[in-house]
Amino acid sequence: MKVVLTADVKKLGYKGEILEVSPGYARNFLFPKRFAIEATGSTLLKAMTAEKDRVKTREEVASKVGEVAASLKNFTLLFTKKMSSETHLYGSVGETDIVEALKKDAKIELEKTQVEMEGHIKEVGKFTVKLHLPGGTILPITVEVKGEGEPKKAKGKKSEEDAPAKKEKKPLKKANKE
């Protein structure tokens, strides 16, 4: 079944594209969520004229993405967080933190869905995070997390230096019964 997408659909296509999809996928997913309409004569004509405008827009976006990618090449985001142990953080660094830091430091606005991480960063060190830019460009950046101040010692575990000096026990003298 031929359909015209009315919105960008992840892993399928962009708004205005004419695609061949299975009838069940169209009826059960695309049409109810208003992601697509059935391709008829008039909708195909509208899609063709809109495609010309989109080509221009995509070229402009591609040039802007190229500029952004060049400016972020070898870019490192630096976070300073409180630590609970030698390398473990009290909190974590997540997608929202990275988006806010990019907005502040690099003057680039992204959504948190455009940041790909294996998981939230909960330790001190350097990590690689992927940014999904428009046009399918994936850009890796480095995120460095440093500890703030000295790490706090874990409760219940005392080092030998922290423990008070132990008194040596003297052997008891036995009283002579004479």
Number of C-alpha atoms within 10 A of each C-alpha: 13 17 24 24 24 18 16 14 13 7 6 10 14 16 17 22 20 22 16 12 13 11 13 10 11 21 15 10 13 22 16 11 11 12 18 25 18 18 18 11 9 9 15 18 12 12 19 15 11 14 16 10 10 14 11 11 11 13 12 12 15 17 11 13 17 14 11 16 19 12 11 17 12 10 14 15 16 15 16 14 20 18 22 17 15 14 15 18 22 13 14 16 18 16 19 14 13 21 19 17 17 17 13 11 10 14 11 13 12 18 14 16 11 15 20 16 14 9 11 11 20 17 23 20 13 15 16 14 18 16 22 18 19 14 12 9 14 15 16 18 18 17 19 17 22 18 21 12 10 11 15 11 13 10 6 6 8 10 8 8 7 8 8 7 8 6 6 6 6 6 6 6 6 6 6 5 4 3
